[in-house]
Amino acid sequence: MPSDFARHPDERFRFILARELGMTVGELNVRMDEREFAQWQALYRLEAEEAERSEQRRRRAGGGRRG
């Protein structure tokens, strides 16, 4: 249920990661331990933060204009 994903971001990420790795969530749960799962979450968070910082720098450098 989509509303469950809003309340449970870890579960949502589990589905995202399974899709990215080309497997079902059931397969992911069998093949990946919680430590590795947590490392994947940390990597995705870090990449999202880096992308946001890059976008902020781009906006500041361009004066916020789009063209």
N, C-alpha and C positions, 0 to 999 in steps of 0.2 A: 504494500500500500504506500503510495507516494508520501503521505503525511508521516508515515513512520520514518522515512528517510530524513525528514526535517528534524525529528526528535532524536534520531540516532545517526549522527554523521559517520560514525565508524562503520555502521552497516552499509550506508550509502557508498562509502569509499571501497568497501569489500566488493560491491558490484562493479564499480568503476574499474578497479584493478583486475578483477576477473575478466572483464571485457577486453581490457588492454592486453592481457596475457593470452587471450584466446581460449579461455576455459570457463566452465561453469563455476558458480560460487561453491558448489559442493566439491568440485575438483580442487579449487583453491584451498578450501578448508582442510582437505586431506593432505595436500602437497606442501603447504606452507605453515610453519609454526608461527606463534604470536609474535616472537621477537622479530622475525623477518617482516611480518606484516607491519609492525610498528616502524621498522626502518623504511619501508615503502611509503608509509604515511608521512614520515618526517621528510623524505626526499620530495614528495609532491608539495608539501607545505613550503619547503625552502624554495623550490622552483617557482611557486606562485608568488611568494614574497619578492623574489628577485625580478620577476616579470613586472610586478607592480612598481617596484622602485625604478626600473628601467622606463616604464611608461611615465612615471612622474618626472623623471629627468628629461624625457623627450618633450613633455608638455612645457616644462620650465624653459627649455632651450628654444622652443618654438613660440614662446609667448602664449601657449594655449590655443593657438590657431590651428585649424585643420585646412588642408588644401589639397 
